[in-house]
Every structure is written in C-alpha cells, then in structure tokens.
C-alpha cells in the first residue's frame, strides 16, 4: 500500500499553519496583557501629592 503524499502534504501544511497562527496569536495576547497590567499598575500607584501629610495637623 502506497502512502497518499498529497493528503500527507496537506495535513503537514495545515499543522504548520496552525502552529504559526497560535504563536502569532499568543504574542498578540501577550502584548495586550502586558499593556493592560501596566495600565492597571499605574492606576493603583498613589500619586506623590496623595501621600503627603499636611504639616499643619
């Protein structure tokens, strides 16, 4: 029985394309998550004037 090289080639190309897509998508999601975490971190850090204690008290 001879292997069907056309079918094997199509399957291999599909697998490679899936892997490339998943890597690309992961990098995109990583950038978005990093940006979101940085923005949230900046919001949670108190400003310098918020932490100052009034000397008159």
N, C-alpha and C positions, 0 to 999 in steps of 0.2 A: 504494500500500500504506500503510495507516494504522498508526501505532505502537500497540502494546498498552500503554496507560497504566497499567493495573492491574499488569502484570508489571514495568514500569519503576519504579513506585512501591514495590513490594515489594522490589525489588533495592536501590533507594536507601535505604530504611529499614533493610534488613539491613546494608548497608555502614556507615551511620551508627552503628547499634548495635554493630557490630564495632569501630569506631574508639573509641567511648566505652568499651567493655569493655577494650580494650587500654590505653587511657590510665589507666583506673582500676586495672587490674592492675599497670601499671608503677609507679604511685605507691605502691601497697601494697608491692611488692617493694623499692622504693627505701627505704621506711621500715624494713623488716625488715633490709635490708643495712646501712643506717646504724647501726641498733641493734646488730647483730652486730659490726660493725667497731669501734664504741665499746667494747663489752664486751671484745673481744679486745685492744684497745689498753690498756685499764685493767689487764688481766691481765699484759701484757708490761712495764708500767712498774714498776720496782722500788720498793718501799716505802722511805721515808726511813730507817727503822731497819735495813734490809738493807744500805744503802750506807755506814753509819757504820763507821769503822775504830776498833778498840779501841786506846785510848791507852796501854795497859799494854805493848803489844808493842814 
